[in-house]
């Protein structure tokens, strides 16, 4: 019943040993607590003075207090371990996304990745803190109490010994069913999240075409499907808890009835019967506690598995097999053209170090071979501006000074003026402190590209610019205005522009024409040539 994926967590084995020892101590304290209270009650029943039972009452209270101290210490220690593990898990996931975001998002969807970062790690933390002590207690505590019950009354020991395996088998069956339903529910939640996020991103387009209501109905259908999955899982959890309670109650009733008959017959003494009667509820308590927390933590189990799978996604490896090597000299302006799917963005991803390049690839940019595109020193020289630049939710200053937060305001204002955003700064009441992006002032497509240019310009280290279809999502007038802002900034820099627009070809030193092709996800192949800017095939899209 132990979740094997927990064994892959760092430092889990010493934790299991420590929790097992504390659970053993708890079991012994439960036995001491039951025995001390039983002796005091039996002695009073036999006519001995109440004050004479003070040592047994003190022993009972001491066992009770120590039991709670051990439980509290174990929970606090496990909470700390779960928090440290979850923090390391979040850092690992962020690192994987930083190195390989495109592959992870392509496989799992942006909604699932966002959920894993925001709430998935917290669910996994709760799962670790809950399920580890419950699982260990499920084995250790009943074992200690079973030995104590057998020592007091063999018949009662046989009854609880027979009931316990049946409960474990039933829990196993219910656990498989609940786990499958929880996995389906998690998949349903991921699908609903991705669907909702995609609809939210394209809301303006949907409204423009008058089909936003259709997508609202689609989101409602997805949410209803998820609600049905949740209710089905809750029904299984409620049913399993009810049946486990029935099993535990029947076991306790069988022991109590047998003890009652045997007490009347005189075949068992009052003291061992009372000790057994106090231990039996504690004997079944770990099973009930495990069942309750298991269903409550199933979301954490699914989240833990999803995070592990995301961190195992390997970076894409591309092979730039070329008829001629891709060589770009320092300060050169190069246009990369070709049909849609020819690999323009893939080539830029490789140069930016976002994907691994297969060894032996003949590519060299500013003297940097393809095998070193993933190095931090190279990536600090590269500014990659995609088709839709990301605007962070923050101030205008924060967005421009993203690469170097220590950039003074004078430099920020200067680069904003150079990219044509001086008027924007004047229009904003808070100036550089105005919030833009989500929760702030929305920027147009042209303004977003200019902010991205200012971001690259504010960091003097970014001497290699990679522009992926600049202005392709803008109207032609705005695109030409953006181009006029970009051209002066290209002086003294190495620039590679992936484009299918003819008007760029007259402003670059050389054109790389990629033959059209359909590429697989793992290893797309590019054929590279260097025709003249007048090539007609260069601009097919």
N, C-alpha and C positions, 0 to 999 in steps of 0.2 A: 504493500500500500504506500510505500515511500516513493515520492516522486524522484525518479533517477536524475532528472535534469538539475535537481538541487546539488547533486554530487559534483557538478561541473563548476560550482561557485568557488571562488578563491577563499581558502581558509575554512571551508565548511567542515572538514573532518575533525579538527580540534573542537569545533563548536558542538558537534554531535557527541563527542566524548564528554565534554563538560556538561551538556544538558542531560545526558544519561546519568551521570553521577548525581547531579542535583535531583533528578527524578527519583533515583534510588533513595536519596535522603528523604525526599518527600514521602515516599511510600513507607519508610520506616517510622517517620513521624506520625503518619496516619494510624499505623498499627499501635504506636505508643499512646496516641490520643484516645483511641477506642478502648484499649486495655485499661488505662488509668480510670476513665470514666465508668467503665463497667465494674471494676473492682469497688469503686466508691458506692455505686448504686447497690450492688449485691451486699456489701457490708451493712449499709443502712437498712436494706430489706431484712437482713439477718438480725437486726436489733442493736447493732453497734452504734455508739454516739456519733452524731454528725461531725462534731469538731475533730474526731479522730480520723476523719477522711480528708483532712486538710492537705496532707502531703500528696494524696492522689489527685485532688482538685488542682493543686499547684502544678503537678506534673502534666495534667491535662491542659492547663492554660499555657504552660511552657511549650508543649508540643504544638498547640494551636498557633501561638505567636511565631515560633520558629518556622512552622509550615508556611505561614503567610510571608515571613521575611524571605525564605528561600524562593517562594513563588515570585515575589516582587523583584528580588535581585535577578532572578533568571529572566524575567520579562524585560527589565531595564537593560540587562546586558545584551539580550537578543535584539531589542529595539536599536541599540547602538550598532550592533553588527549589521542588521538589516539596512539601517540608514547608510552606513559606510559602503556596503555592497551596492545599494541602489545608486549612490553618488558615483561610484566607480563605473557602474553600468551606464549611467547617463553620460558620463565623460567618454566612455568607449563608443557609445552610439553616436554622440556628437562628432567624435574623431572619425568614425566610419563615414558619417554623412559629409564631413568636410572633405575627406579624400575621395568619396565615391557616391556622392549624392545622386547623380543622374541614374546610376544603375539601381540603387535602392529604391528611389521614387518610381522608376519605371516598373519595377517588379511588384512593389507593395501599394503604390499610390500615395499621393501627398497627404491625404486624409489619415491613412493608417500611420504614416511616419509622424505626423503632427500629434496624433493621439498617443503614440508610444512615448514621445518626448514629454508631453504635458502631463498625462494621467497614467500612462502605461507603467512608467517607472515607479510611481507611487503605489499602484496596485501590486506590482511585483514586490515592493518593500513590505507591504502589509501581508502579502502571502508568505514571505519568508519568516516574518516575525510570528505569524500565527501557526503555520503548519508544522514547523520544525519541532517546537516543544510539544504540540499535541500528538504528533506521530511518535515521538520518543516515549511520551507518557502512556500512550496506548499500549506499549509493549512492557515497559519497566514497571509501572505502578501496579497493573493487575497481576503481574508475576509475583511481586513482593506480597501483595495481599492474598493471592492464592496460597502461597506457602504458609502465611499466618492462619488462614481459614482451615487448611488441612491439619495444621498443628492443633487446632482447637476441636475440630469435628470433621472426620473423614467423609461422612455422608454429605454434609454441606459442601465440602470441597469438591466432591465428585459432581454434584449438581451444577455448581458454577463453572467447573471445568468443562462440562458437556455443553452448557449454554454458550460459552464464550466463542468457540470456533464457529458455531452456526451464525452468530452475530457478525463475525469477521467475514465469513463467506457472503452473507447477505450485503454487507457494506461494500464488499468488493464488486459485486454485481451492480449495485446501485451506483457505485462510484464510476464504473465504466460508462453506464448510461448517462449519468449527469455530466461526466467529462466530455462525452461526445456532443451532448446538447450545448454545453458551454462553448465548445470549439465552434459549433455551427453559429451560436449566438455572436461569438467574437467575429467570425467571418461576415455575418450579417451586419454587424456594427461597422466593420471596415468598409463594406460595400456601400452602406448608407452614408458614411462620412465622406468617402471619395465622391459619391454622386452629388451630395449636397455641396461640397467644396467646388466641384467643377461647375455646377449650376450657378453658384454664387460668383465665381470668377467671370463667367460669361453672361452675367445678368444684363449688362448694357446691350450686348449683342442680341440676347433673347428678346428684350423689350423693343429693340429696333425692328426686329422681324415679327413682332407681335405674337410670340409663342411662349412668353414667360408663364402664362397661366397653365399651359400644358406641362411645363417642367415643375410647376408648383404641385400639380396633381401627381406627377411622377415621384417627387420627394415625399409626398404624403403616403403613397403606396409603399415606398421603401421603408418608411418609418412604421407603418402598420405591420409590415412583414417582420420587422425587428421586434415590435411589441408582442407579436404572437410567439416568437422564439423565446422571449424573456418569460412570458407567462407559462410556457411549456416547461422551461427549466425550473421555475418556481414550484410548479405542481410536482415535479419529480423530487425536489428538495423537501417539500412539505410531506409528501408520501413517505420518503425514506426516514425522516425524523420521527414520524408517527409510528412507523413499524418498528424502529429501533427502540422507541419508548415502550412499545408493547412487549418486545422481547425482554428488555431489562426488567419491566414490571413483572412479567411472568416468571423470570428467574428469581427475583426477590420474593415473589409470592410462594414459589415452590419451596424455597429455603425456609421461609417463615412458617408455612403449613407443616412441613416435616419437623421443624424444631418444636412447634406447638404440640403435635401428637407425641413426640418423644419426651417432651417435658412432662406431659400428663402421665405417660407410661413410666417415667423415672429412668429412662435409658440415657439421658444426657443431663449434665449439671446446668444450673442456672448461669454461672459465670461464662463458660465457653459459648453457651447459646446466645447470651447477650453480646459477647464480643463479636461472634459471627454475624449477628443481626445488624450490628453497627458497621461492620466492614463490607457487607455485600453491596449497599448503595454506593460506597466509595469505589468498589470493584468495577461497577458498570459505568461510573461517572466519566472516566476518560473516553469511553466509546461514544457517549452522547455528546461530550464536548468536542471531540474530533469531528463527528458528523455535522454538527452545527457550524463549526468554523470552516470545514472543508467546502461546504456549499457557498459560504460567504466569501471564500477566497479563491473560487474557481476562476474569476476574472483575472486575478493575479497570476494564476498558472498559465492562462492563455497569453497574457501580456508578457510574461517571462519567456515563453517559447517564441513569441513574435520578435521580441528584442534580440534574442539569441540568433534567430534566422536572419534578421536585418544585418547584424554584425558579421555574419558569415558570408554575405554577398561579396564576391570578388570584384575587384576593379576590372573594367573592360580593358582588353588588350587589342590594339589595332595594329595592323601591318600596313605600312605605307609602301607597298611594292610599286615601284615606279620605273618607267622606262628611262627616266632621267632623275637624279636625286633632287629633292626639294631643298634648295640652298638659297637662303636670303641673307644678303650682306647687311652690315651695319648701316643704318640710315636709309635703307631702300624702302620704297613704297610699292607694294605688290597687291594686285587684285586677284582674288581666287574666284573663278567662275566655273559654271557647269550647270547641267540640268539638275532639277530637284532630285535629291537622293544620291547625287554624285559623291558626296562626302565632304562638302565645304565645311560644315560645322564640325564634323569629325576631325578634320585636319586642324582646325583651330583648337578643339579640345585637346588634341595631342600636343600641340605646341605649348598650350597653357599648362600642361601637366595634369589635366583632369582625368585623363585615361593613360594607361601604360602603353608604351610603344614597343613593339616586338623588336628583339635584338637583331641587329643586322640591317635595320631600316636606314636607307640613305637619306637622312634629313639633317639639315644644319641651319640654325638661325642665329645670326650674329656671333658665329663661332662656337655656338653651343650645340653639341651633337644630340640626336634624338634620345639617346640613352640617359641623358641628364636633364630632360625636360621636367622630371618630377622633383628635382632638388629645390629646396627652399630658397637658395640664393637666386636661382633662375626665376622662380615664381614671384619673388619680390620685385623683379624687373618688369613683369608683365602686367598690363592692365587689359582685362577682357571685358568688353562691353557687348552683351548679348542683344538679341532682337528686342526683348522687353527688359530693360534694366530694372533691377529691383530697387525700390525706394523703401528704406527702412522707416518704421514708425518712430519718428523722433523729430528733432529740430532740423532746420535747413543746415545749420552749422555741423551737426553730428553727421549728416549724410555726406557732406562735402569732405569733412575731415575724418572720414572713416578709416583710411589707411594710417593716418598719423594724427591722433587727437590733439597733439600739442601744437598743431599749426595755428599761428595767430590769426585773429579776425581780419587783419589787413590783407593777408594772403588769400583768405577765403573770399573776401569781397573782390579782390583782383581777379581770381580765376573765374568767379561768377560773371564778372563783367566781360572777360575774354570769351566766354562761351555764349554771351548774349542774354544773360539773366539779370542784368542790372535793374531793369524795369520791374522784374518780379520782386526783387528785394525791396524796392521802393514801395510797391503796392502792399506788401505785407506789413501790418501794423507793428508786429513784434520784430520785424527785420530778420536777422539770422536766428533769432530765438523762436521763430514761428514754427509750429509743428506741421509737418507734411506727411504724406503717406496715410496709412490706415489710422483713423481717428483724428486726422488733421486736414489740412488743405489738400484736396486732390489735384494732382498735376496732370497736364495733358501729355500725350505721347512725346511731343517735341521737347517739352520741359523736362520730362523724365530722362531723355537721352542727354540733354544738356547738363543736368545734375550729375549724371554718370561721367560725362566728360570732365566736368569740374572736379569730381572725385579723383579721377586719374591724374589730372593736371596738378592738383594740390600736393601730390606726392612726387617729389623730384626723382625718386628712384625708378618710376614707371617709364622706362625709355622704349619699351616694346608695346605697341598697341595692337590689339586684335579686335576688329570690328566685325560683328556678325550681322549681315543684312541691315546696315544702319538706315533707319527711316523706312523700312519695308512695310511697316504697319501704319505709316502716315500718308496723308494725301500728298500729291506730287509737289505742291507749292511749299508745304511745311518741310518736306524732305529736302528740297533744294535749299531752303533757308538753313536747315540743319547742316547740310553739306558745306555751305559757305562759312559756317562757324567752325567746322572741323578742319578744313584745308589749312588755314594759317597755323593751327595747333600742331599739324603734322611735321612742321619743319624741325629738323634735328632729331627726329624720332624714326624708329623702324616701325612701319605700319603694314599690317596685312588686313585687307578688306575682303570679306566674303560677300559677294553681291551678284545679282542677276540684272542690275540696272546698267544700261549702256553709258549713261552720263559719267560714271566713275572711271571709265577706262582711259579717258583723256587726261586724267590727273594723277596717274600712277606711272612708275618707271617700268613695270613689267607685269605680265598677266600669266597666271598659272591656270591652265584649262584642265579641269577634271572630266574625264569621260563619264557619261551617265552610267549608272548601275544600281542594282538593288543589293544591299548589304545585309548580311546576317548580324545578329545582335553581338556575337562574341568577337568575330574577327573580320570586319569588313576590309576589303582591299581597294586601294586607290591607285589609279594610274595617272601619272602626272606628266604634263608636257609644258612647254613654254612658247605658245604661239604668239603671234603679234596681236595687239589690241583690236585689230580689224577682223579677227576671226568671228564668223557668224555663229558658229556653234557655241561660242563662249556664253551667250546670253539666253539660251533656251531655258525656260523654267517650267 
